[in-house]
């Protein structure tokens, strides 16, 4: 799994929905540094992170998967 691709997609959808990193991190219950690391491709998102992200952004997890 390419963590950079995951991160780019998370960031794109987060911005599309109007969330800052701070607001988004609070919404899904993680630290801002975790969101930043995932968006920069330094960390692979966990299944729990992806589930909370998809629920918060109202998208399917499949939309976050790198193509």
Secondary structure, DSSP 8 states (H G I E B T S, - for coil): --HHHHHHHHHHHHHHTT--HHHHHHHHT--HHHHHHHHTTSS---HHHHHHHHHHHT--HHHHS--
